Amino acid sequence: MPKTYLEPVEVERLEEVSEYLRDRLLVRLLFRTGCRISEALGISVADIDFDQGTVTIEHLKARIRLFCPDCHARLSKTARFCPGCGRHA
């Protein structure tokens, strides 16, 4: 089976040849966290705790199933009201 990952020295080389700081940081973040590119691109400043040195990554592939207890309509994570019956979520 062909190799499907990068060795640490190969990642260092990618960082070295990256023209922009943004690209170097993205390569390092992907390598060190193992997150998906879509998850890394979804990180905002609010997701970074500079005091603790941590980054919160929302896993976009995680399916959260929220349903209204009254009408069983599907709700989004940020829904305030049910789109089906209008109940406060």
mmCIF file as gemmi writes it, N, C-alpha and C atoms, coordinates in Angstrom:
data_model
loop_
_atom_site.group_PDB
_atom_site.id
_atom_site.type_symbol
_atom_site.label_atom_id
_atom_site.label_alt_id
_atom_site.label_comp_id
_atom_site.label_asym_id
_atom_site.label_entity_id
_atom_site.label_seq_id
_atom_site.pdbx_PDB_ins_code
_atom_site.Cartn_x
_atom_site.Cartn_y
_atom_site.Cartn_z
_atom_site.occupancy
_atom_site.B_iso_or_equiv
_atom_site.pdbx_formal_charge
_atom_site.auth_seq_id
_atom_site.auth_asym_id
_atom_site.pdbx_PDB_model_num
ATOM 1 N N . MET Axp A 1 ? 0.845 -1.18 0 1 0 ? 1 A 1
ATOM 2 C CA . MET Axp A 1 ? 0 0 0 1 0 ? 1 A 1
ATOM 3 C C . MET Axp A 1 ? 0.894 1.248 0 1 0 ? 1 A 1
ATOM 4 N N . PRO Axp A 2 ? 0.597 2.246 -0.81 1 0 ? 2 A 1
ATOM 5 C CA . PRO Axp A 2 ? 1.423 3.451 -0.85 1 0 ? 2 A 1
ATOM 6 C C . PRO Axp A 2 ? 1.259 4.274 0.429 1 0 ? 2 A 1
ATOM 7 N N . LYS Axp A 3 ? 2.286 5.031 0.723 1 0 ? 3 A 1
ATOM 8 C CA . LYS Axp A 3 ? 2.283 5.888 1.899 1 0 ? 3 A 1
ATOM 9 C C . LYS Axp A 3 ? 1.22 6.967 1.744 1 0 ? 3 A 1
ATOM 10 N N . THR Axp A 4 ? 0.412 7.176 2.796 1 0 ? 4 A 1
ATOM 11 C CA . THR Axp A 4 ? -0.672 8.162 2.713 1 0 ? 4 A 1
ATOM 12 C C . THR Axp A 4 ? -0.539 9.252 3.77 1 0 ? 4 A 1
ATOM 13 N N . TYR Axp A 5 ? 0.639 9.412 4.325 1 0 ? 5 A 1
ATOM 14 C CA . TYR Axp A 5 ? 0.861 10.425 5.352 1 0 ? 5 A 1
ATOM 15 C C . TYR Axp A 5 ? 2.227 11.055 5.134 1 0 ? 5 A 1
ATOM 16 N N . LEU Axp A 6 ? 2.455 12.156 5.821 1 0 ? 6 A 1
ATOM 17 C CA . LEU Axp A 6 ? 3.743 12.837 5.716 1 0 ? 6 A 1
ATOM 18 C C . LEU Axp A 6 ? 4.568 12.581 6.974 1 0 ? 6 A 1
ATOM 19 N N . GLU Axp A 7 ? 5.852 12.447 6.789 1 0 ? 7 A 1
ATOM 20 C CA . GLU Axp A 7 ? 6.781 12.348 7.914 1 0 ? 7 A 1
ATOM 21 C C . GLU Axp A 7 ? 6.997 13.753 8.481 1 0 ? 7 A 1
ATOM 22 N N . PRO Axp A 8 ? 7.378 13.865 9.752 1 0 ? 8 A 1
ATOM 23 C CA . PRO Axp A 8 ? 7.611 15.187 10.346 1 0 ? 8 A 1
ATOM 24 C C . PRO Axp A 8 ? 8.608 16.054 9.567 1 0 ? 8 A 1
ATOM 25 N N . VAL Axp A 9 ? 9.631 15.458 9.009 1 0 ? 9 A 1
ATOM 26 C CA . VAL Axp A 9 ? 10.6 16.245 8.233 1 0 ? 9 A 1
ATOM 27 C C . VAL Axp A 9 ? 9.978 16.784 6.947 1 0 ? 9 A 1
ATOM 28 N N . GLU Axp A 10 ? 9.042 16.027 6.377 1 0 ? 10 A 1
ATOM 29 C CA . GLU Axp A 10 ? 8.344 16.488 5.173 1 0 ? 10 A 1
ATOM 30 C C . GLU Axp A 10 ? 7.414 17.657 5.504 1 0 ? 10 A 1
ATOM 31 N N . VAL Axp A 11 ? 6.79 17.599 6.672 1 0 ? 11 A 1
ATOM 32 C CA . VAL Axp A 11 ? 5.926 18.697 7.107 1 0 ? 11 A 1
ATOM 33 C C . VAL Axp A 11 ? 6.772 19.945 7.364 1 0 ? 11 A 1
ATOM 34 N N . GLU Axp A 12 ? 7.922 19.774 7.99 1 0 ? 12 A 1
ATOM 35 C CA . GLU Axp A 12 ? 8.839 20.901 8.217 1 0 ? 12 A 1
ATOM 36 C C . GLU Axp A 12 ? 9.242 21.531 6.89 1 0 ? 12 A 1
ATOM 37 N N . ARG Axp A 13 ? 9.504 20.706 5.906 1 0 ? 13 A 1
ATOM 38 C CA . ARG Axp A 13 ? 9.881 21.21 4.574 1 0 ? 13 A 1
ATOM 39 C C . ARG Axp A 13 ? 8.726 21.999 3.957 1 0 ? 13 A 1
ATOM 40 N N . LEU Axp A 14 ? 7.493 21.509 4.107 1 0 ? 14 A 1
ATOM 41 C CA . LEU Axp A 14 ? 6.326 22.246 3.615 1 0 ? 14 A 1
ATOM 42 C C . LEU Axp A 14 ? 6.218 23.612 4.289 1 0 ? 14 A 1
ATOM 43 N N . GLU Axp A 15 ? 6.459 23.638 5.596 1 0 ? 15 A 1
ATOM 44 C CA . GLU Axp A 15 ? 6.42 24.903 6.322 1 0 ? 15 A 1
ATOM 45 C C . GLU Axp A 15 ? 7.496 25.859 5.804 1 0 ? 15 A 1
ATOM 46 N N . GLU Axp A 16 ? 8.682 25.342 5.575 1 0 ? 16 A 1
ATOM 47 C CA . GLU Axp A 16 ? 9.804 26.171 5.118 1 0 ? 16 A 1
ATOM 48 C C . GLU Axp A 16 ? 9.549 26.795 3.75 1 0 ? 16 A 1
ATOM 49 N N . VAL Axp A 17 ? 8.918 26.045 2.858 1 0 ? 17 A 1
ATOM 50 C CA . VAL Axp A 17 ? 8.712 26.551 1.502 1 0 ? 17 A 1
ATOM 51 C C . VAL Axp A 17 ? 7.421 27.356 1.352 1 0 ? 17 A 1
ATOM 52 N N . SER Axp A 18 ? 6.61 27.384 2.411 1 0 ? 18 A 1
ATOM 53 C CA . SER Axp A 18 ? 5.378 28.183 2.355 1 0 ? 18 A 1
ATOM 54 C C . SER Axp A 18 ? 5.742 29.656 2.305 1 0 ? 18 A 1
ATOM 55 N N . GLU Axp A 19 ? 5.175 30.35 1.346 1 0 ? 19 A 1
ATOM 56 C CA . GLU Axp A 19 ? 5.509 31.752 1.127 1 0 ? 19 A 1
ATOM 57 C C . GLU Axp A 19 ? 4.901 32.667 2.188 1 0 ? 19 A 1
ATOM 58 N N . TYR Axp A 20 ? 3.724 32.313 2.678 1 0 ? 20 A 1
ATOM 59 C CA . TYR Axp A 20 ? 3.005 33.183 3.607 1 0 ? 20 A 1
ATOM 60 C C . TYR Axp A 20 ? 2.903 32.541 4.987 1 0 ? 20 A 1
ATOM 61 N N . LEU Axp A 21 ? 2.915 33.375 6.023 1 0 ? 21 A 1
ATOM 62 C CA . LEU Axp A 21 ? 2.785 32.91 7.397 1 0 ? 21 A 1
ATOM 63 C C . LEU Axp A 21 ? 1.487 32.127 7.577 1 0 ? 21 A 1
ATOM 64 N N . ARG Axp A 22 ? 0.409 32.596 6.954 1 0 ? 22 A 1
ATOM 65 C CA . ARG Axp A 22 ? -0.885 31.916 7.026 1 0 ? 22 A 1
ATOM 66 C C . ARG Axp A 22 ? -0.756 30.461 6.582 1 0 ? 22 A 1
ATOM 67 N N . ASP Axp A 23 ? -0.045 30.235 5.491 1 0 ? 23 A 1
ATOM 68 C CA . ASP Axp A 23 ? 0.118 28.884 4.961 1 0 ? 23 A 1
ATOM 69 C C . ASP Axp A 23 ? 0.959 28.016 5.889 1 0 ? 23 A 1
ATOM 70 N N . ARG Axp A 24 ? 2.008 28.6 6.472 1 0 ? 24 A 1
ATOM 71 C CA . ARG Axp A 24 ? 2.838 27.852 7.429 1 0 ? 24 A 1
ATOM 72 C C . ARG Axp A 24 ? 2.019 27.427 8.64 1 0 ? 24 A 1
ATOM 73 N N . LEU Axp A 25 ? 1.199 28.355 9.136 1 0 ? 25 A 1
ATOM 74 C CA . LEU Axp A 25 ? 0.358 28.04 10.29 1 0 ? 25 A 1
ATOM 75 C C . LEU Axp A 25 ? -0.671 26.967 9.964 1 0 ? 25 A 1
ATOM 76 N N . LEU Axp A 26 ? -1.239 27.022 8.776 1 0 ? 26 A 1
ATOM 77 C CA . LEU Axp A 26 ? -2.221 26.026 8.364 1 0 ? 26 A 1
ATOM 78 C C . LEU Axp A 26 ? -1.586 24.641 8.262 1 0 ? 26 A 1
ATOM 79 N N . VAL Axp A 27 ? -0.414 24.545 7.674 1 0 ? 27 A 1
ATOM 80 C CA . VAL Axp A 27 ? 0.295 23.26 7.569 1 0 ? 27 A 1
ATOM 81 C C . VAL Axp A 27 ? 0.576 22.71 8.96 1 0 ? 27 A 1
ATOM 82 N N . ARG Axp A 28 ? 1.06 23.561 9.852 1 0 ? 28 A 1
ATOM 83 C CA . ARG Axp A 28 ? 1.386 23.122 11.213 1 0 ? 28 A 1
ATOM 84 C C . ARG Axp A 28 ? 0.134 22.684 11.962 1 0 ? 28 A 1
ATOM 85 N N . LEU Axp A 29 ? -0.941 23.457 11.845 1 0 ? 29 A 1
ATOM 86 C CA . LEU Axp A 29 ? -2.194 23.129 12.533 1 0 ? 29 A 1
ATOM 87 C C . LEU Axp A 29 ? -2.749 21.788 12.054 1 0 ? 29 A 1
ATOM 88 N N . LEU Axp A 30 ? -2.774 21.585 10.754 1 0 ? 30 A 1
ATOM 89 C CA . LEU Axp A 30 ? -3.285 20.327 10.207 1 0 ? 30 A 1
ATOM 90 C C . LEU Axp A 30 ? -2.445 19.142 10.667 1 0 ? 30 A 1
ATOM 91 N N . PHE Axp A 31 ? -1.145 19.3 10.675 1 0 ? 31 A 1
ATOM 92 C CA . PHE Axp A 31 ? -0.262 18.203 11.061 1 0 ? 31 A 1
ATOM 93 C C . PHE Axp A 31 ? -0.38 17.893 12.549 1 0 ? 31 A 1
ATOM 94 N N . ARG Axp A 32 ? -0.388 18.917 13.373 1 0 ? 32 A 1
ATOM 95 C CA . ARG Axp A 32 ? -0.372 18.69 14.82 1 0 ? 32 A 1
ATOM 96 C C . ARG Axp A 32 ? -1.72 18.289 15.399 1 0 ? 32 A 1
ATOM 97 N N . THR Axp A 33 ? -2.812 18.703 14.773 1 0 ? 33 A 1
ATOM 98 C CA . THR Axp A 33 ? -4.128 18.366 15.321 1 0 ? 33 A 1
ATOM 99 C C . THR Axp A 33 ? -4.8 17.207 14.601 1 0 ? 33 A 1
ATOM 100 N N . GLY Axp A 34 ? -4.447 17 13.34 1 0 ? 34 A 1
ATOM 101 C CA . GLY Axp A 34 ? -5.099 15.944 12.57 1 0 ? 34 A 1
ATOM 102 C C . GLY Axp A 34 ? -6.508 16.31 12.144 1 0 ? 34 A 1
ATOM 103 N N . CYS Axp A 35 ? -6.848 17.592 12.229 1 0 ? 35 A 1
ATOM 104 C CA . CYS Axp A 35 ? -8.21 18.001 11.855 1 0 ? 35 A 1
ATOM 105 C C . CYS Axp A 35 ? -8.338 18.077 10.331 1 0 ? 35 A 1
ATOM 106 N N . ARG Axp A 36 ? -9.569 18.137 9.89 1 0 ? 36 A 1
ATOM 107 C CA . ARG Axp A 36 ? -9.853 18.276 8.457 1 0 ? 36 A 1
ATOM 108 C C . ARG Axp A 36 ? -9.616 19.716 8.041 1 0 ? 36 A 1
ATOM 109 N N . ILE Axp A 37 ? -9.364 19.926 6.765 1 0 ? 37 A 1
ATOM 110 C CA . ILE Axp A 37 ? -9.124 21.28 6.258 1 0 ? 37 A 1
ATOM 111 C C . ILE Axp A 37 ? -10.337 22.164 6.505 1 0 ? 37 A 1
ATOM 112 N N . SER Axp A 38 ? -11.543 21.63 6.338 1 0 ? 38 A 1
ATOM 113 C CA . SER Axp A 38 ? -12.754 22.423 6.565 1 0 ? 38 A 1
ATOM 114 C C . SER Axp A 38 ? -12.869 22.837 8.03 1 0 ? 38 A 1
ATOM 115 N N . GLU Axp A 39 ? -12.438 21.969 8.941 1 0 ? 39 A 1
ATOM 116 C CA . GLU Axp A 39 ? -12.469 22.301 10.366 1 0 ? 39 A 1
ATOM 117 C C . GLU Axp A 39 ? -11.439 23.371 10.683 1 0 ? 39 A 1
ATOM 118 N N . ALA Axp A 40 ? -10.256 23.263 10.103 1 0 ? 40 A 1
ATOM 119 C CA . ALA Axp A 40 ? -9.211 24.258 10.338 1 0 ? 40 A 1
ATOM 120 C C . ALA Axp A 40 ? -9.624 25.62 9.789 1 0 ? 40 A 1
ATOM 121 N N . LEU Axp A 41 ? -10.24 25.637 8.618 1 0 ? 41 A 1
ATOM 122 C CA . LEU Axp A 41 ? -10.657 26.899 8.018 1 0 ? 41 A 1
ATOM 123 C C . LEU Axp A 41 ? -11.832 27.519 8.765 1 0 ? 41 A 1
ATOM 124 N N . GLY Axp A 42 ? -12.545 26.711 9.554 1 0 ? 42 A 1
ATOM 125 C CA . GLY Axp A 42 ? -13.676 27.212 10.322 1 0 ? 42 A 1
ATOM 126 C C . GLY Axp A 42 ? -13.296 27.795 11.675 1 0 ? 42 A 1
ATOM 127 N N . ILE Axp A 43 ? -12.014 27.752 12.028 1 0 ? 43 A 1
ATOM 128 C CA . ILE Axp A 43 ? -11.574 28.281 13.32 1 0 ? 43 A 1
ATOM 129 C C . ILE Axp A 43 ? -11.622 29.801 13.296 1 0 ? 43 A 1
ATOM 130 N N . SER Axp A 44 ? -12.187 30.373 14.357 1 0 ? 44 A 1
ATOM 131 C CA . SER Axp A 44 ? -12.218 31.833 14.494 1 0 ? 44 A 1
ATOM 132 C C . SER Axp A 44 ? -11.363 32.219 15.693 1 0 ? 44 A 1
ATOM 133 N N . VAL Axp A 45 ? -11.124 33.496 15.855 1 0 ? 45 A 1
ATOM 134 C CA . VAL Axp A 45 ? -10.31 33.981 16.973 1 0 ? 45 A 1
ATOM 135 C C . VAL Axp A 45 ? -10.937 33.566 18.299 1 0 ? 45 A 1
ATOM 136 N N . ALA Axp A 46 ? -12.267 33.531 18.361 1 0 ? 46 A 1
ATOM 137 C CA . ALA Axp A 46 ? -12.965 33.135 19.594 1 0 ? 46 A 1
ATOM 138 C C . ALA Axp A 46 ? -12.68 31.681 19.973 1 0 ? 46 A 1
ATOM 139 N N . ASP Axp A 47 ? -12.254 30.858 19.021 1 0 ? 47 A 1
ATOM 140 C CA . ASP Axp A 47 ? -11.96 29.451 19.288 1 0 ? 47 A 1
ATOM 141 C C . ASP Axp A 47 ? -10.553 29.237 19.853 1 0 ? 47 A 1
ATOM 142 N N . ILE Axp A 48 ? -9.764 30.295 19.936 1 0 ? 48 A 1
ATOM 143 C CA . ILE Axp A 48 ? -8.38 30.19 20.389 1 0 ? 48 A 1
ATOM 144 C C . ILE Axp A 48 ? -8.259 30.769 21.791 1 0 ? 48 A 1
ATOM 145 N N . ASP Axp A 49 ? -7.732 29.969 22.72 1 0 ? 49 A 1
ATOM 146 C CA . ASP Axp A 49 ? -7.459 30.431 24.075 1 0 ? 49 A 1
ATOM 147 C C . ASP Axp A 49 ? -5.945 30.632 24.171 1 0 ? 49 A 1
ATOM 148 N N . PHE Axp A 50 ? -5.525 31.876 24.031 1 0 ? 50 A 1
ATOM 149 C CA . PHE Axp A 50 ? -4.095 32.173 24.01 1 0 ? 50 A 1
ATOM 150 C C . PHE Axp A 50 ? -3.442 31.94 25.376 1 0 ? 50 A 1
ATOM 151 N N . ASP Axp A 51 ? -4.208 32.123 26.458 1 0 ? 51 A 1
ATOM 152 C CA . ASP Axp A 51 ? -3.656 31.907 27.804 1 0 ? 51 A 1
ATOM 153 C C . ASP Axp A 51 ? -3.37 30.432 28.058 1 0 ? 51 A 1
ATOM 154 N N . GLN Axp A 52 ? -4.289 29.568 27.637 1 0 ? 52 A 1
ATOM 155 C CA . GLN Axp A 52 ? -4.128 28.127 27.839 1 0 ? 52 A 1
ATOM 156 C C . GLN Axp A 52 ? -3.354 27.458 26.704 1 0 ? 52 A 1
ATOM 157 N N . GLY Axp A 53 ? -3.248 28.151 25.564 1 0 ? 53 A 1
ATOM 158 C CA . GLY Axp A 53 ? -2.567 27.566 24.407 1 0 ? 53 A 1
ATOM 159 C C . GLY Axp A 53 ? -3.383 26.464 23.761 1 0 ? 53 A 1
ATOM 160 N N . THR Axp A 54 ? -4.717 26.653 23.716 1 0 ? 54 A 1
ATOM 161 C CA . THR Axp A 54 ? -5.59 25.635 23.146 1 0 ? 54 A 1
ATOM 162 C C . THR Axp A 54 ? -6.444 26.207 22.021 1 0 ? 54 A 1
ATOM 163 N N . VAL Axp A 55 ? -6.886 25.324 21.144 1 0 ? 55 A 1
ATOM 164 C CA . VAL Axp A 55 ? -7.785 25.676 20.051 1 0 ? 55 A 1
ATOM 165 C C . VAL Axp A 55 ? -8.971 24.728 20.117 1 0 ? 55 A 1
ATOM 166 N N . THR Axp A 56 ? -10.18 25.282 20.056 1 0 ? 56 A 1
ATOM 167 C CA . THR Axp A 56 ? -11.383 24.462 20.035 1 0 ? 56 A 1
ATOM 168 C C . THR Axp A 56 ? -11.784 24.276 18.579 1 0 ? 56 A 1
ATOM 169 N N . ILE Axp A 57 ? -11.893 23.015 18.168 1 0 ? 57 A 1
ATOM 170 C CA . ILE Axp A 57 ? -12.245 22.701 16.789 1 0 ? 57 A 1
ATOM 171 C C . ILE Axp A 57 ? -13.604 22.017 16.782 1 0 ? 57 A 1
ATOM 172 N N . GLU Axp A 58 ? -14.551 22.609 16.074 1 0 ? 58 A 1
ATOM 173 C CA . GLU Axp A 58 ? -15.867 21.992 15.94 1 0 ? 58 A 1
ATOM 174 C C . GLU Axp A 58 ? -15.795 20.981 14.815 1 0 ? 58 A 1
ATOM 175 N N . HIS Axp A 59 ? -16.102 19.747 15.136 1 0 ? 59 A 1
ATOM 176 C CA . HIS Axp A 59 ? -16.041 18.697 14.13 1 0 ? 59 A 1
ATOM 177 C C . HIS Axp A 59 ? -17.271 18.796 13.234 1 0 ? 59 A 1
ATOM 178 N N . LEU Axp A 60 ? -17.057 19.223 12.026 1 0 ? 60 A 1
ATOM 179 C CA . LEU Axp A 60 ? -18.148 19.485 11.106 1 0 ? 60 A 1
ATOM 180 C C . LEU Axp A 60 ? -18.851 18.222 10.639 1 0 ? 60 A 1
ATOM 181 N N . LYS Axp A 61 ? -18.181 17.091 10.747 1 0 ? 61 A 1
ATOM 182 C CA . LYS Axp A 61 ? -18.789 15.835 10.308 1 0 ? 61 A 1
ATOM 183 C C . LYS Axp A 61 ? -19.725 15.254 11.367 1 0 ? 61 A 1
ATOM 184 N N . ALA Axp A 62 ? -19.633 15.757 12.602 1 0 ? 62 A 1
ATOM 185 C CA . ALA Axp A 62 ? -20.498 15.248 13.674 1 0 ? 62 A 1
ATOM 186 C C . ALA Axp A 62 ? -21.938 15.655 13.383 1 0 ? 62 A 1
ATOM 187 N N . ARG Axp A 63 ? -22.808 14.714 13.414 1 0 ? 63 A 1
ATOM 188 C CA . ARG Axp A 63 ? -24.22 14.983 13.153 1 0 ? 63 A 1
ATOM 189 C C . ARG Axp A 63 ? -24.952 15.064 14.488 1 0 ? 63 A 1
ATOM 190 N N . ILE Axp A 64 ? -25.456 16.217 14.798 1 0 ? 64 A 1
ATOM 191 C CA . ILE Axp A 64 ? -26.247 16.391 16.008 1 0 ? 64 A 1
ATOM 192 C C . ILE Axp A 64 ? -27.701 16.416 15.577 1 0 ? 64 A 1
ATOM 193 N N . ARG Axp A 65 ? -28.455 15.487 16.059 1 0 ? 65 A 1
ATOM 194 C CA . ARG Axp A 65 ? -29.86 15.411 15.674 1 0 ? 65 A 1
ATOM 195 C C . ARG Axp A 65 ? -30.698 16.034 16.767 1 0 ? 65 A 1
ATOM 196 N N . LEU Axp A 66 ? -31.279 17.163 16.436 1 0 ? 66 A 1
ATOM 197 C CA . LEU Axp A 66 ? -32.148 17.861 17.372 1 0 ? 66 A 1
ATOM 198 C C . LEU Axp A 66 ? -33.558 17.848 16.816 1 0 ? 66 A 1
ATOM 199 N N . PHE Axp A 67 ? -34.485 17.456 17.652 1 0 ? 67 A 1
ATOM 200 C CA . PHE Axp A 67 ? -35.877 17.389 17.232 1 0 ? 67 A 1
ATOM 201 C C . PHE Axp A 67 ? -36.755 18.09 18.254 1 0 ? 67 A 1
ATOM 202 N N . CYS Axp A 68 ? -37.82 18.664 17.783 1 0 ? 68 A 1
ATOM 203 C CA . CYS Axp A 68 ? -38.81 19.297 18.645 1 0 ? 68 A 1
ATOM 204 C C . CYS Axp A 68 ? -39.541 18.192 19.413 1 0 ? 68 A 1
ATOM 205 N N . PRO Axp A 69 ? -39.676 18.315 20.733 1 0 ? 69 A 1
ATOM 206 C CA . PRO Axp A 69 ? -40.372 17.276 21.492 1 0 ? 69 A 1
ATOM 207 C C . PRO Axp A 69 ? -41.873 17.219 21.185 1 0 ? 69 A 1
ATOM 208 N N . ASP Axp A 70 ? -42.441 18.308 20.646 1 0 ? 70 A 1
ATOM 209 C CA . ASP Axp A 70 ? -43.88 18.321 20.355 1 0 ? 70 A 1
ATOM 210 C C . ASP Axp A 70 ? -44.205 17.761 18.974 1 0 ? 70 A 1
ATOM 211 N N . CYS Axp A 71 ? -43.613 18.345 17.929 1 0 ? 71 A 1
ATOM 212 C CA . CYS Axp A 71 ? -43.985 17.946 16.568 1 0 ? 71 A 1
ATOM 213 C C . CYS Axp A 71 ? -42.901 17.121 15.87 1 0 ? 71 A 1
ATOM 214 N N . HIS Axp A 72 ? -41.764 16.944 16.512 1 0 ? 72 A 1
ATOM 215 C CA . HIS Axp A 72 ? -40.639 16.152 15.997 1 0 ? 72 A 1
ATOM 216 C C . HIS Axp A 72 ? -40.007 16.726 14.727 1 0 ? 72 A 1
ATOM 217 N N . ALA Axp A 73 ? -40.191 18.024 14.516 1 0 ? 73 A 1
ATOM 218 C CA . ALA Axp A 73 ? -39.519 18.677 13.389 1 0 ? 73 A 1
ATOM 219 C C . ALA Axp A 73 ? -38.031 18.778 13.704 1 0 ? 73 A 1
ATOM 220 N N . ARG Axp A 74 ? -37.219 18.729 12.697 1 0 ? 74 A 1
ATOM 221 C CA . ARG Axp A 74 ? -35.774 18.821 12.874 1 0 ? 74 A 1
ATOM 222 C C . ARG Axp A 74 ? -35.376 20.256 13.195 1 0 ? 74 A 1
ATOM 223 N N . LEU Axp A 75 ? -34.479 20.418 14.171 1 0 ? 75 A 1
ATOM 224 C CA . LEU Axp A 75 ? -34.012 21.737 14.593 1 0 ? 75 A 1
ATOM 225 C C . LEU Axp A 75 ? -32.53 21.88 14.288 1 0 ? 75 A 1
ATOM 226 N N . SER Axp A 76 ? -32.093 23.104 14.034 1 0 ? 76 A 1
ATOM 227 C CA . SER Axp A 76 ? -30.664 23.368 13.881 1 0 ? 76 A 1
ATOM 228 C C . SER Axp A 76 ? -30.062 23.552 15.262 1 0 ? 76 A 1
ATOM 229 N N . LYS Axp A 77 ? -28.727 23.566 15.343 1 0 ? 77 A 1
ATOM 230 C CA . LYS Axp A 77 ? -28.062 23.746 16.633 1 0 ? 77 A 1
ATOM 231 C C . LYS Axp A 77 ? -28.375 25.099 17.249 1 0 ? 77 A 1
ATOM 232 N N . THR Axp A 78 ? -28.644 26.095 16.428 1 0 ? 78 A 1
ATOM 233 C CA . THR Axp A 78 ? -28.864 27.446 16.933 1 0 ? 78 A 1
ATOM 234 C C . THR Axp A 78 ? -30.329 27.859 16.913 1 0 ? 78 A 1
ATOM 235 N N . ALA Axp A 79 ? -31.221 26.917 16.663 1 0 ? 79 A 1
ATOM 236 C CA . ALA Axp A 79 ? -32.652 27.254 16.566 1 0 ? 79 A 1
ATOM 237 C C . ALA Axp A 79 ? -33.172 27.783 17.898 1 0 ? 79 A 1
ATOM 238 N N . ARG Axp A 80 ? -33.952 28.848 17.82 1 0 ? 80 A 1
ATOM 239 C CA . ARG Axp A 80 ? -34.596 29.383 19.013 1 0 ? 80 A 1
ATOM 240 C C . ARG Axp A 80 ? -36.059 28.944 19.06 1 0 ? 80 A 1
ATOM 241 N N . PHE Axp A 81 ? -36.619 28.728 17.894 1 0 ? 81 A 1
ATOM 242 C CA . PHE Axp A 81 ? -38.015 28.291 17.791 1 0 ? 81 A 1
ATOM 243 C C . PHE Axp A 81 ? -38.122 27.155 16.793 1 0 ? 81 A 1
ATOM 244 N N . CYS Axp A 82 ? -39.061 26.266 17.026 1 0 ? 82 A 1
ATOM 245 C CA . CYS Axp A 82 ? -39.294 25.14 16.122 1 0 ? 82 A 1
ATOM 246 C C . CYS Axp A 82 ? -39.928 25.676 14.824 1 0 ? 82 A 1
ATOM 247 N N . PRO Axp A 83 ? -39.402 25.277 13.656 1 0 ? 83 A 1
ATOM 248 C CA . PRO Axp A 83 ? -39.99 25.735 12.401 1 0 ? 83 A 1
ATOM 249 C C . PRO Axp A 83 ? -41.338 25.078 12.119 1 0 ? 83 A 1
ATOM 250 N N . GLY Axp A 84 ? -41.634 23.969 12.803 1 0 ? 84 A 1
ATOM 251 C CA . GLY Axp A 84 ? -42.879 23.27 12.569 1 0 ? 84 A 1
ATOM 252 C C . GLY Axp A 84 ? -44.046 23.822 13.383 1 0 ? 84 A 1
ATOM 253 N N . CYS Axp A 85 ? -43.857 23.889 14.707 1 0 ? 85 A 1
ATOM 254 C CA . CYS Axp A 85 ? -44.963 24.298 15.575 1 0 ? 85 A 1
ATOM 255 C C . CYS Axp A 85 ? -44.746 25.65 16.245 1 0 ? 85 A 1
ATOM 256 N N . GLY Axp A 86 ? -43.561 26.189 16.142 1 0 ? 86 A 1
ATOM 257 C CA . GLY Axp A 86 ? -43.281 27.502 16.726 1 0 ? 86 A 1
ATOM 258 C C . GLY Axp A 86 ? -42.929 27.484 18.199 1 0 ? 86 A 1
ATOM 259 N N . ARG Axp A 87 ? -42.804 26.295 18.776 1 0 ? 87 A 1
ATOM 260 C CA . ARG Axp A 87 ? -42.444 26.179 20.196 1 0 ? 87 A 1
ATOM 261 C C . ARG Axp A 87 ? -41.031 26.706 20.428 1 0 ? 87 A 1
ATOM 262 N N . HIS Axp A 88 ? -40.835 27.358 21.578 1 0 ? 88 A 1
ATOM 263 C CA . HIS Axp A 88 ? -39.511 27.856 21.94 1 0 ? 88 A 1
ATOM 264 C C . HIS Axp A 88 ? -38.589 26.656 22.18 1 0 ? 88 A 1
ATOM 265 N N . ALA Axp A 89 ? -37.479 26.633 21.496 1 0 ? 89 A 1
ATOM 266 C CA . ALA Axp A 89 ? -36.561 25.474 21.586 1 0 ? 89 A 1
ATOM 267 C C . ALA Axp A 89 ? -35.715 25.515 22.831 1 0 ? 89 A 1
